[in-house]
Amino acid sequence: MITANRSDIGRIRTVNEDQSWAVSGRPGHALAIVADGMGGHQAGDVASELAVEAFREATQASVTGVLSGAEAELLIRQAILQANEVVYGIASQNEQYHNMGTTVVAALIQDKLGVIGHIGDSRAYHIRGEQMKQITEDHTLVNELAKSGQISAEEAANHPRRNVLTRALGTDSQVEVDLLTIDWQPGDILLLCSDGLSNMIDDAHMLETVLAPDLDLDAKADRLVELALQAGGDDNITVVLLQSKTGTGQEG
């Protein structure tokens, strides 16, 4: 597996509250996480940093091992719940971090299996061939309104409250983790991102960039960030790309 990991403060914010981590282990194996923090002064970047570090500590030992599907799901769930415990604990003990929290989208790719866990509105997209599918569902007020038919997809995309979360990591002692599994084939790409990317670039431009034949994986991540900046860079922008080393059109 190869990975690309990019984060940018954007054009408006004074602090980058996004954090990310990606590592490839044995052949066919990779771990990654993107977290987009929120809270009062500097609390968002503290929350996302704590979450990523807790996730990394909980999962890194698995990089060289082989897990069953059930074990992989359990690992991701427990790692995210451990991160929730850490962030909530710090927030409860420090007044300046009161109510801080973070989104999280995390992935474990292992041979023919991918496990994704997430909370909030950071997203995972699965690219195979010339098709891209958003495989996470935003935990947002606007998404709930769209699902219930109260607003249209177009209204949801431009809604003034589209960043209001219905679920976040670290804001409560208990949290529900959405888990999903995907089958993984050579040449597949997984894109994890904060909403600083997905709110600024439509799916067509995302897919066009990820499939660009003249770019390696690092350059694709760089271009995605640049496109979000060109579109306004209203928020912090974070992109992680994962791809297996073998497969058509794969850079070496």
C-alpha beads as a LAMMPS data file, in Angstrom:
LAMMPS data file: protein, C-alpha beads

252 atoms
251 bonds

1 atom types
1 bond types

-500.0 500.0 xlo xhi
-500.0 500.0 ylo yhi
-500.0 500.0 zlo zhi

Masses

1 110.0

Atoms # bond

1 1 1 0.000 0.000 0.000
2 1 1 1.029 3.577 -0.583
3 1 1 -0.374 6.578 1.269
4 1 1 -0.535 10.336 0.787
5 1 1 -1.399 12.668 3.654
6 1 1 -1.884 16.428 3.279
7 1 1 -3.338 19.156 5.504
8 1 1 -3.616 22.919 4.972
9 1 1 -4.885 25.691 7.246
10 1 1 -6.887 27.203 4.376
11 1 1 -7.338 30.896 3.588
12 1 1 -9.632 32.001 6.436
13 1 1 -8.829 30.142 9.662
14 1 1 -5.967 31.164 11.975
15 1 1 -5.485 27.650 13.429
16 1 1 -5.500 24.252 11.705
17 1 1 -7.905 22.167 13.780
18 1 1 -7.529 19.153 11.468
19 1 1 -5.211 16.262 12.307
20 1 1 -4.400 13.179 10.271
21 1 1 -2.181 10.114 10.266
22 1 1 -1.533 7.382 7.722
23 1 1 0.840 4.431 7.715
24 1 1 1.396 1.417 5.504
25 1 1 2.598 -1.763 7.164
26 1 1 3.085 -5.166 5.639
27 1 1 2.112 -5.565 1.945
28 1 1 -1.603 -4.937 1.431
29 1 1 -2.049 -3.229 4.795
30 1 1 -2.635 0.405 5.761
31 1 1 -4.152 2.458 8.572
32 1 1 -5.348 6.051 8.394
33 1 1 -7.406 8.622 10.261
34 1 1 -8.663 12.169 9.679
35 1 1 -10.059 14.276 12.548
36 1 1 -11.595 17.757 12.306
37 1 1 -11.714 19.415 15.706
38 1 1 -14.216 21.864 17.123
39 1 1 -14.586 23.888 20.288
40 1 1 -13.520 27.145 21.891
41 1 1 -10.157 28.872 21.579
42 1 1 -7.601 26.232 20.522
43 1 1 -9.806 23.442 21.872
44 1 1 -10.546 22.045 18.407
45 1 1 -6.924 21.396 17.544
46 1 1 -6.383 19.831 20.987
47 1 1 -9.358 17.499 20.489
48 1 1 -8.295 16.339 17.034
49 1 1 -4.674 15.861 18.102
50 1 1 -5.678 13.815 21.154
51 1 1 -8.044 11.681 19.071
52 1 1 -5.485 10.896 16.384
53 1 1 -2.799 10.086 18.933
54 1 1 -5.114 7.786 20.904
55 1 1 -6.192 6.027 17.702
56 1 1 -2.576 5.625 16.585
57 1 1 -1.538 4.132 19.915
58 1 1 -4.478 1.706 19.894
59 1 1 -3.938 0.440 16.355
60 1 1 -0.279 0.686 15.431
61 1 1 0.594 -2.762 16.766
62 1 1 -1.799 -4.231 14.194
63 1 1 0.203 -2.913 11.219
64 1 1 2.277 -6.082 10.974
65 1 1 -0.443 -8.554 11.930
66 1 1 -3.290 -10.286 10.149
67 1 1 -6.788 -9.810 11.561
68 1 1 -10.060 -11.478 10.749
69 1 1 -12.870 -9.242 9.553
70 1 1 -14.495 -9.314 12.985
71 1 1 -11.174 -8.530 14.690
72 1 1 -10.549 -5.607 12.310
73 1 1 -13.993 -4.147 13.043
74 1 1 -13.468 -4.562 16.782
75 1 1 -10.049 -2.894 16.587
76 1 1 -11.374 0.189 14.773
77 1 1 -14.411 0.500 17.027
78 1 1 -12.363 0.147 20.223
79 1 1 -9.683 2.564 18.986
80 1 1 -12.294 5.249 18.246
81 1 1 -14.060 4.643 21.579
82 1 1 -10.696 4.909 23.347
83 1 1 -10.114 8.227 21.575
84 1 1 -13.549 9.382 22.739
85 1 1 -12.664 8.494 26.312
86 1 1 -9.401 10.453 26.125
87 1 1 -10.921 13.593 24.571
88 1 1 -13.960 13.572 26.871
89 1 1 -11.732 13.060 29.907
90 1 1 -9.516 16.058 29.101
91 1 1 -12.546 18.222 28.273
92 1 1 -14.211 17.316 31.576
93 1 1 -11.120 18.195 33.621
94 1 1 -10.198 21.507 31.968
95 1 1 -12.574 24.461 31.776
96 1 1 -10.820 25.892 28.700
97 1 1 -11.566 22.658 26.811
98 1 1 -15.198 22.380 27.894
99 1 1 -17.381 20.923 25.113
100 1 1 -14.471 20.395 22.724
101 1 1 -14.847 17.549 20.266
102 1 1 -13.859 16.300 16.866
103 1 1 -15.093 14.402 13.871
104 1 1 -13.242 11.235 12.960
105 1 1 -13.057 9.013 9.913
106 1 1 -10.636 6.110 10.127
107 1 1 -9.758 3.155 7.932
108 1 1 -7.953 -0.144 8.117
109 1 1 -7.145 -1.751 4.765
110 1 1 -6.023 -5.366 4.929
111 1 1 -5.600 -7.455 1.779
112 1 1 -9.131 -7.805 0.316
113 1 1 -10.937 -6.065 3.169
114 1 1 -11.443 -2.476 4.263
115 1 1 -12.998 -1.375 7.562
116 1 1 -14.078 2.237 8.021
117 1 1 -15.249 3.820 11.258
118 1 1 -16.563 7.337 11.551
119 1 1 -18.323 9.967 13.651
120 1 1 -19.318 13.392 12.326
121 1 1 -19.031 14.825 8.820
122 1 1 -15.502 13.948 7.755
123 1 1 -15.914 11.525 4.877
124 1 1 -14.610 8.397 3.184
125 1 1 -14.893 7.872 -0.575
126 1 1 -14.144 4.569 -2.321
127 1 1 -12.831 4.837 -5.887
128 1 1 -12.798 1.811 -8.178
129 1 1 -12.216 2.067 -11.901
130 1 1 -13.899 5.289 -12.980
131 1 1 -16.513 5.279 -10.221
132 1 1 -16.421 7.052 -6.857
133 1 1 -18.847 6.419 -3.998
134 1 1 -19.206 8.273 -0.717
135 1 1 -19.359 5.427 1.787
136 1 1 -19.860 7.373 5.022
137 1 1 -23.008 9.233 5.984
138 1 1 -22.670 12.700 7.498
139 1 1 -23.860 12.997 11.079
140 1 1 -25.291 16.478 10.554
141 1 1 -28.568 18.265 11.145
142 1 1 -28.811 19.114 7.439
143 1 1 -28.317 15.491 6.399
144 1 1 -31.134 14.462 8.730
145 1 1 -33.365 17.096 7.141
146 1 1 -32.434 15.858 3.658
147 1 1 -33.028 12.199 4.567
148 1 1 -36.491 13.023 5.919
149 1 1 -37.333 14.937 2.721
150 1 1 -37.643 18.319 4.433
151 1 1 -34.994 19.861 2.175
152 1 1 -33.555 18.931 -1.227
153 1 1 -29.978 17.761 -1.899
154 1 1 -29.236 21.161 -3.468
155 1 1 -30.621 22.983 -0.428
156 1 1 -28.551 20.723 1.832
157 1 1 -25.339 21.532 -0.061
158 1 1 -25.843 25.269 0.482
159 1 1 -27.607 25.275 3.838
160 1 1 -26.257 27.873 6.311
161 1 1 -26.269 25.269 9.106
162 1 1 -24.726 22.423 7.123
163 1 1 -21.821 22.138 9.578
164 1 1 -24.010 21.540 12.660
165 1 1 -23.166 18.027 13.853
166 1 1 -25.611 15.579 15.396
167 1 1 -22.776 13.376 16.641
168 1 1 -19.133 14.081 17.527
169 1 1 -16.255 12.384 19.306
170 1 1 -15.364 13.638 22.785
171 1 1 -18.467 15.667 23.626
172 1 1 -20.137 12.865 25.615
173 1 1 -18.873 9.960 27.699
174 1 1 -20.580 7.494 25.332
175 1 1 -20.733 7.744 21.560
176 1 1 -21.969 5.554 18.720
177 1 1 -19.414 4.626 16.054
178 1 1 -20.624 3.916 12.519
179 1 1 -18.717 0.934 11.092
180 1 1 -18.767 -0.408 7.560
181 1 1 -16.738 -2.903 5.580
182 1 1 -15.832 -2.833 1.900
183 1 1 -14.222 -5.352 -0.378
184 1 1 -10.819 -4.141 -1.558
185 1 1 -9.325 -4.835 -4.971
186 1 1 -5.949 -3.987 -6.570
187 1 1 -6.022 -0.428 -7.889
188 1 1 -8.783 0.712 -5.519
189 1 1 -8.311 4.096 -3.850
190 1 1 -9.714 5.256 -0.522
191 1 1 -10.048 9.005 0.031
192 1 1 -10.514 10.294 3.583
193 1 1 -11.105 14.013 4.043
194 1 1 -12.376 16.754 6.306
195 1 1 -15.292 18.903 5.170
196 1 1 -12.817 21.595 4.157
197 1 1 -12.374 19.507 1.020
198 1 1 -15.844 18.022 0.494
199 1 1 -17.635 21.369 1.011
200 1 1 -15.429 23.102 -1.564
201 1 1 -15.055 20.562 -4.392
202 1 1 -17.800 18.571 -6.064
203 1 1 -17.536 14.829 -6.617
204 1 1 -16.772 15.193 -10.340
205 1 1 -13.651 17.299 -9.726
206 1 1 -12.572 15.030 -6.892
207 1 1 -12.834 11.967 -9.101
208 1 1 -11.115 13.659 -12.050
209 1 1 -8.161 14.533 -9.825
210 1 1 -7.871 11.114 -8.214
211 1 1 -7.915 9.442 -11.648
212 1 1 -5.429 11.861 -13.260
213 1 1 -2.969 9.558 -15.099
214 1 1 -0.085 12.042 -15.017
215 1 1 -0.019 12.366 -11.216
216 1 1 1.311 10.075 -8.507
217 1 1 -0.607 9.717 -5.250
218 1 1 1.208 12.576 -3.478
219 1 1 0.574 14.926 -6.382
220 1 1 -3.110 13.979 -6.418
221 1 1 -3.404 14.885 -2.734
222 1 1 -1.594 18.173 -3.391
223 1 1 -3.937 19.003 -6.260
224 1 1 -7.053 18.253 -4.197
225 1 1 -5.859 20.666 -1.511
226 1 1 -5.025 23.288 -4.136
227 1 1 -8.478 22.980 -5.711
228 1 1 -10.111 23.555 -2.314
229 1 1 -7.900 26.623 -1.791
230 1 1 -8.786 27.953 -5.227
231 1 1 -12.476 27.499 -4.405
232 1 1 -12.070 29.768 -1.395
233 1 1 -10.293 27.728 1.275
234 1 1 -13.013 28.614 3.797
235 1 1 -11.937 25.886 6.247
236 1 1 -8.965 23.704 7.116
237 1 1 -8.410 21.119 4.385
238 1 1 -7.170 17.586 5.009
239 1 1 -6.827 14.732 2.531
240 1 1 -5.560 11.173 2.982
241 1 1 -5.308 8.802 0.003
242 1 1 -4.660 5.051 0.260
243 1 1 -3.952 2.802 -2.716
244 1 1 -2.544 -0.662 -3.229
245 1 1 0.814 -0.825 -4.986
246 1 1 -0.350 -3.234 -7.633
247 1 1 -3.070 -2.576 -10.154
248 1 1 -3.725 -0.753 -13.369
249 1 1 -2.540 2.792 -13.616
250 1 1 -0.736 2.514 -10.296
251 1 1 2.336 4.600 -9.611
252 1 1 5.232 2.847 -8.095

Bonds

1 1 1 2
2 1 2 3
3 1 3 4
4 1 4 5
5 1 5 6
6 1 6 7
7 1 7 8
8 1 8 9
9 1 9 10
10 1 10 11
11 1 11 12
12 1 12 13
13 1 13 14
14 1 14 15
15 1 15 16
16 1 16 17
17 1 17 18
18 1 18 19
19 1 19 20
20 1 20 21
21 1 21 22
22 1 22 23
23 1 23 24
24 1 24 25
25 1 25 26
26 1 26 27
27 1 27 28
28 1 28 29
29 1 29 30
30 1 30 31
31 1 31 32
32 1 32 33
33 1 33 34
34 1 34 35
35 1 35 36
36 1 36 37
37 1 37 38
38 1 38 39
39 1 39 40
40 1 40 41
41 1 41 42
42 1 42 43
43 1 43 44
44 1 44 45
45 1 45 46
46 1 46 47
47 1 47 48
48 1 48 49
49 1 49 50
50 1 50 51
51 1 51 52
52 1 52 53
53 1 53 54
54 1 54 55
55 1 55 56
56 1 56 57
57 1 57 58
58 1 58 59
59 1 59 60
60 1 60 61
61 1 61 62
62 1 62 63
63 1 63 64
64 1 64 65
65 1 65 66
66 1 66 67
67 1 67 68
68 1 68 69
69 1 69 70
70 1 70 71
71 1 71 72
72 1 72 73
73 1 73 74
74 1 74 75
75 1 75 76
76 1 76 77
77 1 77 78
78 1 78 79
79 1 79 80
80 1 80 81
81 1 81 82
82 1 82 83
83 1 83 84
84 1 84 85
85 1 85 86
86 1 86 87
87 1 87 88
88 1 88 89
89 1 89 90
90 1 90 91
91 1 91 92
92 1 92 93
93 1 93 94
94 1 94 95
95 1 95 96
96 1 96 97
97 1 97 98
98 1 98 99
99 1 99 100
100 1 100 101
101 1 101 102
102 1 102 103
103 1 103 104
104 1 104 105
105 1 105 106
106 1 106 107
107 1 107 108
108 1 108 109
109 1 109 110
110 1 110 111
111 1 111 112
112 1 112 113
113 1 113 114
114 1 114 115
115 1 115 116
116 1 116 117
117 1 117 118
118 1 118 119
119 1 119 120
120 1 120 121
121 1 121 122
122 1 122 123
123 1 123 124
124 1 124 125
125 1 125 126
126 1 126 127
127 1 127 128
128 1 128 129
129 1 129 130
130 1 130 131
131 1 131 132
132 1 132 133
133 1 133 134
134 1 134 135
135 1 135 136
136 1 136 137
137 1 137 138
138 1 138 139
139 1 139 140
140 1 140 141
141 1 141 142
142 1 142 143
143 1 143 144
144 1 144 145
145 1 145 146
146 1 146 147
147 1 147 148
148 1 148 149
149 1 149 150
150 1 150 151
151 1 151 152
152 1 152 153
153 1 153 154
154 1 154 155
155 1 155 156
156 1 156 157
157 1 157 158
158 1 158 159
159 1 159 160
160 1 160 161
161 1 161 162
162 1 162 163
163 1 163 164
164 1 164 165
165 1 165 166
166 1 166 167
167 1 167 168
168 1 168 169
169 1 169 170
170 1 170 171
171 1 171 172
172 1 172 173
173 1 173 174
174 1 174 175
175 1 175 176
176 1 176 177
177 1 177 178
178 1 178 179
179 1 179 180
180 1 180 181
181 1 181 182
182 1 182 183
183 1 183 184
184 1 184 185
185 1 185 186
186 1 186 187
187 1 187 188
188 1 188 189
189 1 189 190
190 1 190 191
191 1 191 192
192 1 192 193
193 1 193 194
194 1 194 195
195 1 195 196
196 1 196 197
197 1 197 198
198 1 198 199
199 1 199 200
200 1 200 201
201 1 201 202
202 1 202 203
203 1 203 204
204 1 204 205
205 1 205 206
206 1 206 207
207 1 207 208
208 1 208 209
209 1 209 210
210 1 210 211
211 1 211 212
212 1 212 213
213 1 213 214
214 1 214 215
215 1 215 216
216 1 216 217
217 1 217 218
218 1 218 219
219 1 219 220
220 1 220 221
221 1 221 222
222 1 222 223
223 1 223 224
224 1 224 225
225 1 225 226
226 1 226 227
227 1 227 228
228 1 228 229
229 1 229 230
230 1 230 231
231 1 231 232
232 1 232 233
233 1 233 234
234 1 234 235
235 1 235 236
236 1 236 237
237 1 237 238
238 1 238 239
239 1 239 240
240 1 240 241
241 1 241 242
242 1 242 243
243 1 243 244
244 1 244 245
245 1 245 246
246 1 246 247
247 1 247 248
248 1 248 249
249 1 249 250
250 1 250 251
251 1 251 252
